[in-house]
Amino acid sequence: FPLFSQVTCNCFTISNGEMQDVGVGLYPSMSLLNHSCDPNCVIVFEGYQLLLRSVREIQIGEELTISYIESLMPTSERQKQLMRQYCFECDCHLCQDHEKDAEKLAGEESAWKEVKDAVNEVRYPKSKEEWELVLARCQSLLSGDKGCHLPDTNIYKLKMLDCAMDACINLEAWEQALCYGNRTLGPYRLYYPGFHPLRAVQLMRVGKLQYSQDMFPQALETLKQAYNIMKVTHGTDHRLMQTLMDLKEQCEAIMKIQ
């Protein structure tokens, strides 16, 4: 049990290029970093290689920090997870001020609790039929009374929009996917200000959808936004960054000949 606890407290969730979880790994030196819900560093992966990237200017003597958990959660949920998994409470300024909690839980409580339960029930589908069921469930909630009474900034509705976007992409319903993706960009900008890898990846995904539908001026603008964030969060040598730059160059080339 002590060994299991040590692994649980010190392991890192390994993510792929689109920041989706693919496994866990132990990186002893990185385990020395402390937590903040508003960290000055982020962790991204290149395969199984862990990269620590600073996302703002760090003063001499300032401690390097990362976020151990998903910062999108409201303060109370973040504190519960940190206590449950790491046995401490965070006292960063976001937690002290309960910053953005009102926006995160905006709307009728009964409505977002139903959407929250539905999001928590979704498991990663393995077939087209399962994706179709997920999409139908998302569409039902998003267009029904519950979804209509929640702003897109409500974090559980935002997660539902993300889920619907994923389902549409897997079902090759590109136009629908873009519709859902566009609705996530405002909330992502609100909750992931500055340089955050999740916002960069979301912008890239929306840019790719715009490109696939020949919306080249819009795609180029979106990809440029992704590039400006990703060069900080991932670095210019990262494979995902190379893919982004290739797509951006293709978009620029098409626009020149149109």
C-alpha positions, -999 to +999 in steps of 0.1 A: +000+000+000+028+026+008+044+018-026+010+023-044+005+056-026+040+068-036+033+059-072-001+076-072+013+108-058+044+110-080+033+096-114+025+117-144-003+111-169+012+107-203-008+124-231-006+123-268-004+152-293-040+162-287-036+162-249-056+129-245-045+106-217-027+074-230-009+061-198+011+070-167+048+072-161+073+080-133+097+109-138+115+112-105+131+146-110+099+162-122+081+148-091+101+174-071+080+203-086+053+217-064+017+224-074-002+257-082-035+260-099-019+290-117+015+275-125+045+292-142+053+260-161+035+233-180+043+197-189+039+183-224+050+150-239+069+141-270+061+104-271+072+092-237+096+121-232+084+146-207+091+183-215+089+210-189+081+244-205+079+278-188+048+298-198+057+332-183+087+351-172+102+336-141+120+358-116+154+348-100+147+327-070+110+320-080+099+285-075+089+264-106+054+251-103+031+229-124-006+220-120-011+184-107-048+185-117-072+199-144-075+236-135-109+238-153-126+224-122-142+249-097-122+256-066-140+231-043-135+203-068-098+211-072-094+211-034-112+178-030-090+161-057-058+175-043-067+164-008-078+129-020-048+122-042-020+143-027-031+151+009-028+189+008-049+220+002-038+246-024-036+282-012-027+299-046-045+331-054-070+313-077-081+292-047-081+321-023-102+343-046-124+314-060-116+331-093-140+323-122-161+299-101-193+319-108-187+315-146-178+279-143-211+270-126-233+295-143-269+286-150-295+265-132-279+240-108-303+212-116-294+216-153-256+216-150-258+187-125-276+166-151-251+175-178-222+168-154-236+133-147-240+127-184-204+138-191-191+115-163-209+086-178-192+089-212-165+063-218-142+065-248-162+047-276-145+020-297-169+018-326-189+040-350-222+028-333-209+038-299-198+072-312-233+077-327-249+070-293-226+095-276-234+121-302-271+115-299-269+119-261-249+151-264-273+166-289-302+157-268-288+175-238-274+205-256-306+212-275-330+203-247-343+224-218-313+216-196-287+226-222-305+257-233-306+270-198-268+269-195-243+293-211-214+277-230-191+290-203-206+265-178-177+240-176-200+209-178-217+222-209-182+231-223-172+195-217-204+183-234-195+205-264-160+190-265-176+155-264-200+163-292-171+177-313-150+145-307-180+124-317-185+144-349-148+142-358-148+104-354-180+102-375-165+125-401-193+150-397-169+179-402-194+208-405-211+198-372-177+193-355-167+228-365-200+242-352-193+227-317-156+236-319-163+272-325-185+274-295-157+262-273-131+288-282-146+317-261-147+296-229-112+282-236-099+317-239-116+326-206-104+296-186-070+291-203-057+327-207-021+333-216-001+303-227-018+269-221-013+237-242-050+228-241-060+260-257-033+257-283-045+222-292-081+233-293-073+262-317-054+238-339-083+213-340-107+241-350-082+254-375-079+220-391-117+217-394-119+252-410-092+242-435-110+209-444-141+230-453-120+255-475-124+283-450-088+293-456-088+329-442-105+318-410-083+287-407-051+308-411-062+332-384-070+303-360-038+284-368-018+316-362-033+319-327-025+282-321+011+288-333+016+318-310+007+297-280+023+265-290+057+279-297+058+287-259+040+256-246+055+230-269+085+246-286+094+248-323+109+213-324+079+194-311+062+171-337+028+187-331+043+221-338+058+208-370+024+195-381+008+229-372+035+248-392+030+226-422-008+231-422-003+269-417+021+270-447-004+250-469-031+274-460-009+304-468+001+289-502-036+282-512-046+318-503-018+332-525-031+314-556-068+321-550 
